[in-house]
Amino acid sequence: MILIEDSVRFYSAYLPMLYTEIMLQTQSLMGDQLNQMQKLTRQHARPKILLAASYEEGLFFYQQYAEYVLGVILDAAFLRGGKVDSQAGIDFAKQVRAEHGETALLIQSSDQANEAEARAIDVAFINKNSPHCCRISRSSCRTISDLATSSSAARFERCDTASDLRSFIEALA
């Protein structure tokens, strides 16, 4: 999985959640019939998260590991060519879609105007400032997660279940 984000505040909050969900998924795949060595081997083989802060760094990771990438989560605006580019996320998503149409993509932005562009290229979108931004329900996690989207009144509007990382990214939208 590749996370392209230049905001320390955001990725500092987001990375622990992703790591936790990956660990929960990995542990759920390990049965009781495995011995300690087999469990350690599977633990080391779990999906990894590559953090990129710029278009070029994200593109390098994607080109290097394209056949292994489960999904890409990216901000709409981040550094490209040394300057913040408001179209970098959309352009990156378009390039990934053109090369590997099946790769799960999620664009996150504090600018709601980016949603239309993301949806136009069939990419999931989350507004970072939305009170409906997804929260992970840890009480019933058995696979990757039960995703719950709560309203501002703290009522649950929908709840999706994701059985793997690809479903996790798709369910975030």
N, C-alpha and C positions, 0 to 999 in steps of 0.2 A: 504494500500500500504506500502511496506517495501522498504526503501532505505538503502543499505549497502555501505557505503563510509567512508574512513578514512581521506580524504583530506578536511580540513576545507575550503580551497579556493574553491574547487568544490562544496561542499554541501551548502556553503554560497551563491553561485550564483544560484544553482539549486533549493533549497527549496522554495524561494519566487515565482519562476515560477510555481512550482507544486501547491503551496497553492493558487495562483491566479487562475489557471485553475480549481481547485476543487471548489473554490468559484463561479466562473463563471458558472460552470456546475450546482451547487446547486441552484443558483439564477435562472437559466434558467428553472429548474424543478418546481419552485414555480410559480404558476399561480396567476393572479389577484384576483381570487375567494377566495383565502385563507385569513383568518383573521390574525392579528398580532401574536397571540399565535401559530397558526398552522405554520406560517413562522419561528418562533423561534424554534419550535420543529424540523422542517425539517433542520434548520441550524445546530442544535446540532447533528443531525443524519448523517451529511455529512461524506464522507470517510475521514479517518485519515491517516497521514503519520508517520510511525515509523522509526526513524533514528537509525541505528546500525553502530558501528565502527569496529566490529570484526565478525568473523565467528560464534563464540559462541553466541554472542548477537543476531545476525540475525537469527540463528537457534532457539534460545529461542522464539523470536517474532513469527517466522513462525510456530513453534509447538503450541504455545499458541493460535494463531489466524488463523490457516490454513484455516478453513472453511469460513473465512471472507476476506481473502487476495485477492484483485483484481489483484495485480501484484507485481513483485519484480524488482527493478532497482538496479544493483550492479556493483561495480568495479570488474575488473578481479583479482586484487591483493589487499589483505588487511590482517589484523592480524588474525592469527589462532594459537592458543597455545602460544600466546605472541610474535610470530615472523611474519614478513611479508611473506606471502605465495603467490607466483605468480599463483598458481592453485586454490586458495580458491574460487574465483568466479565461475570457471568452475565446481568445485566439488559441490558447493552449488546449482548451477543450475541443475546439474545432479540429485541431491537428490530431489529437488522440482519436477522435471520432472517425477521421478520414483514414487513419492507419489501422485502427482496431475498434471497429464499431461496437463490439460487445463489452468493452471495458466500462465498468461502472464509474460514473462521474458525478461529483457533487460540488456545486459552486456555492460559496457562502459569501454574503456581502451585507454591509450595513446600508447599502443603497438599494432600495426596493426596485428602482428602475432597471436593475440588472436581471430581474426575474424574467421579463419578457424575452430578453436575448437568450438567456439560458434555456428556457422552455422551447424557443424556436429551433434550437439545435438538439433537442431531446436530452437535456441535462437537468438533473434534479437541482433545486435551489432552496436555500434556507436564508432568511433574513436574520443576521446576527443580533439585531436589536428587537426582534419580535418577542412578545410575551409567549408566543406559541412555539418558540424554539424547543426542539426535542430535549427531553430529559431521559436518562436511562433509569428504568425501574429495576433496582438491584434486588428487590425482595423476592422476585420469582425468576431470577436468571438461571437458566439451565443450559441453554445453548448460547448463541452470541448475545441475545438480549431480548427482553420485551421492551419495546419502545413505546413510550407514552407521551402524547402531546397534550399538554394541559392548557386550559384557557386562562385568561387573567383572573377569572373567578375561582381558579384552582379546581375546576371540574375537568375530568378527562374527556376530551373530544374524540380521540381515537386511540387505539392501541394496536400496534402491529408487532408481529413476531418475526424475527429474522433467524434463520438457521445457519447462515454462514456470512462471511464478510461482504460478499456481493449483495446479498439481501439486506444486510445492515445498512449499507450506503443507500440502496434504493428506498428503504423504509424511512430514512431520515427525512426525505422530501415528503 
